[in-house]
């Protein structure tokens, strides 16, 4: 079904007004609005490594606005049960904001409905009594997403001044997705969490600071020594098949790059779930300067390697967001299930490589509706090589 261009904006505004009216009514039933001095702030965020890094600019902004406030980070890995089960029990990525928050509280998404956990959080929230709460949602979070978080915050005892409730547009409405793109509403997802700040003070954020802090006390000495070498970092893994550039293309690419510069070290990174791809690269390439750090480094050490790398090349997943936030020159191999620039890592140092195909924008992850995975598999080695050589030279 196609919507007449002349009515696109009107239709979007209509649905947005309806959704925000529903949220406003429920929110007023649940939470009060006060003008008291904000001494304690609760920040609520949900997601994996890449999702969390996208919220860091907003957390920095909250600390900037409330420099003396006591900030509590309430975080959940994922409310999608299958994903939460694959996540670490104590995700390290929250350590990247230790300098911005005063306290962290984590709950696994797979256990978020557990009555005992809800009671524990409620008792804690009751003790802390935050003066303001910020929901940091990705861009495009819709009515259902917002209502779930509002109800959860009510259940755990939040009483007043909740920001980040407003819907900008609803990605759950498939019929309108292309319309959002046509009208230029789809930007990088980092702008979603920042909307909570705009909701609080009514000011638009022009140039958010997108960066990550590294705690070198959590980095082993041998990793620090590696940082002085000339090297590139490769991440060939990822959670889902639709994100995986073929391993044979990584092999071809690395052979070409090393042939140009035989002094170049190549470091492989990833979690235990990425071991297969990394092991295959090591076995088939057999380079003396190829080192496999997959599942051997903590996340802070991985960040340290990325920060000092000449170049990062990887699939569009958590490590790619980390690399881009660290300011490293990053080539991101991006699938076409999403709209250009929406979930891809953000920054001028990021060089996304993405092809357009007929079935793009399907948003059917974690599966490919055609079964071909063409939007990631058809990215050419030559295109990646050209950008890599330009950066390395």
Secondary structure, DSSP 8 states (H G I E B T S, - for coil): ----HHHHHHHHHHHHHHHHHHHHHHHHHH-B-------EEEEEEE--HHHHHHHHHHHHHHHHHTTTSEEEEEEES-SSHHHHHHS-TT-GGGGGGTTT-SEEEEE-GGGTT-HHHHHHHHHHHHHH--SEEEEE--TT--HHHHHHHHHHHHHTT--B-EE----S--TT-GGGHHHHHHTT----THHHHHHHHHHHH----SS--------GGGS-HHHHHHTTS-EEEEE---SSGGG---HHHHHHHHHHHHHH-TT-EEEE---GGGHHHHHHHHHHH--TTEEE-TTTS-HHHHHHHHHT-SEEEEESSHHHHHHHHTT--EEEE--SSS-TTSSS--STTEEEE----TTTT---TTS-TTSS-HHHHT--HHHHHHHHHHHH-
